[in-house]
């Protein structure tokens, strides 16, 4: 584990953590866009007729992405976070100062009217809820990674998104985890 290196009169103890073929496992890293980033969105779960969640309510939501890989890139990184500008833009476009509405919401016409009058920026989704927001972000991140790999621009071609968690606030979150290949 430790190796002693001599450089002139100086001795240094160095941890040998280079990859060896007998060590099996995966590396991971996380990127968080916290609730403090101001992704302020409003939504409702219209099917939750038993609950106040059927009413419009809002949060400054956050997301945590977990990336994994089998081998690190040349910088010993799982994921280059500088390459997440497209994802950040997707988050802002979809969830910042928006009302997220299910396509089949029975009040669809009223939301369309708000949008037409310039009173609301609507993000239309097939399904609404923190679990589905996490899945949408997971799918977008997978799309970005897949495209970069196909174009040969991926800095780490072994990286994949493992999971995404959506935070409503400090006490509530929901997530989506992909299946391991």
ZIWOBEL-V502876 format. One record per pair of residues at least 4 apart in sequence whose C-alpha atoms are under 6 Angstrom apart, sorted by the first residue. I is the first residue (numbers start at 1). J is the second residue. D is the distance in whole Angstrom. If there is no record, write none. Layout:
i->I j->J d->D
i->I j->J d->D
//
This chain:
i->1 j->15 d->6
i->1 j->16 d->5
i->2 j->14 d->6
i->2 j->15 d->5
i->2 j->16 d->6
i->3 j->13 d->6
i->3 j->14 d->5
i->4 j->12 d->6
i->4 j->13 d->5
i->5 j->11 d->6
i->5 j->12 d->5
i->6 j->10 d->6
i->6 j->11 d->5
i->26 j->69 d->6
i->26 j->70 d->5
i->27 j->68 d->5
i->27 j->69 d->5
i->28 j->67 d->5
i->28 j->68 d->4
i->29 j->66 d->6
i->29 j->67 d->5
i->30 j->65 d->6
i->30 j->66 d->5
i->31 j->64 d->6
i->31 j->65 d->5
i->32 j->63 d->6
i->32 j->64 d->4
i->33 j->62 d->5
i->33 j->63 d->5
i->34 j->62 d->4
i->35 j->60 d->5
i->35 j->61 d->5
i->35 j->62 d->4
i->38 j->60 d->5
i->39 j->60 d->5
i->39 j->61 d->6
i->39 j->95 d->6
i->39 j->96 d->4
i->40 j->59 d->6
i->40 j->60 d->4
i->40 j->96 d->5
i->40 j->97 d->5
i->41 j->58 d->5
i->41 j->59 d->6
i->41 j->95 d->5
i->41 j->96 d->6
i->41 j->97 d->5
i->41 j->98 d->5
i->41 j->99 d->6
i->42 j->57 d->5
i->42 j->58 d->4
i->42 j->99 d->5
i->43 j->56 d->5
i->43 j->57 d->6
i->43 j->99 d->6
i->43 j->100 d->5
i->44 j->53 d->6
i->44 j->54 d->5
i->44 j->55 d->5
i->44 j->56 d->5
i->45 j->53 d->6
i->45 j->54 d->5
i->46 j->54 d->4
i->48 j->54 d->5
i->49 j->54 d->6
i->59 j->168 d->6
i->61 j->167 d->5
i->61 j->168 d->5
i->62 j->166 d->6
i->62 j->167 d->5
i->63 j->165 d->5
i->63 j->166 d->5
i->64 j->164 d->6
i->64 j->165 d->5
i->65 j->163 d->6
i->65 j->164 d->5
i->66 j->162 d->5
i->66 j->163 d->5
i->67 j->160 d->6
i->67 j->161 d->4
i->67 j->162 d->5
i->68 j->159 d->6
i->68 j->160 d->6
i->69 j->158 d->5
i->69 j->159 d->4
i->72 j->76 d->5
i->72 j->77 d->5
i->72 j->78 d->5
i->73 j->77 d->5
i->73 j->156 d->5
i->89 j->93 d->6
i->90 j->94 d->6
i->91 j->95 d->6
i->92 j->96 d->5
i->94 j->123 d->6
i->98 j->121 d->5
i->98 j->122 d->6
i->99 j->122 d->5
i->100 j->122 d->6
i->100 j->123 d->5
i->100 j->124 d->6
i->101 j->124 d->5
i->102 j->124 d->6
i->102 j->125 d->5
i->102 j->126 d->5
i->102 j->127 d->5
i->102 j->128 d->5
i->103 j->124 d->6
i->103 j->125 d->6
i->103 j->126 d->5
i->114 j->119 d->5
i->114 j->120 d->6
i->115 j->119 d->6
i->115 j->120 d->5
i->128 j->132 d->6
i->130 j->166 d->6
i->130 j->174 d->6
i->131 j->174 d->5
i->131 j->175 d->5
i->134 j->164 d->5
i->134 j->165 d->6
i->134 j->166 d->5
i->134 j->175 d->5
i->134 j->176 d->6
i->135 j->176 d->5
i->138 j->164 d->6
i->142 j->146 d->6
i->148 j->153 d->5
i->148 j->154 d->5
i->149 j->154 d->5
i->149 j->157 d->6
i->162 j->177 d->6
i->162 j->178 d->6
i->163 j->176 d->6
i->163 j->177 d->4
i->164 j->175 d->6
i->164 j->176 d->5
i->165 j->174 d->6
i->165 j->175 d->4
i->166 j->173 d->5
i->166 j->174 d->5
i->166 j->175 d->6
i->167 j->173 d->4
i->168 j->172 d->6
i->168 j->173 d->6
//
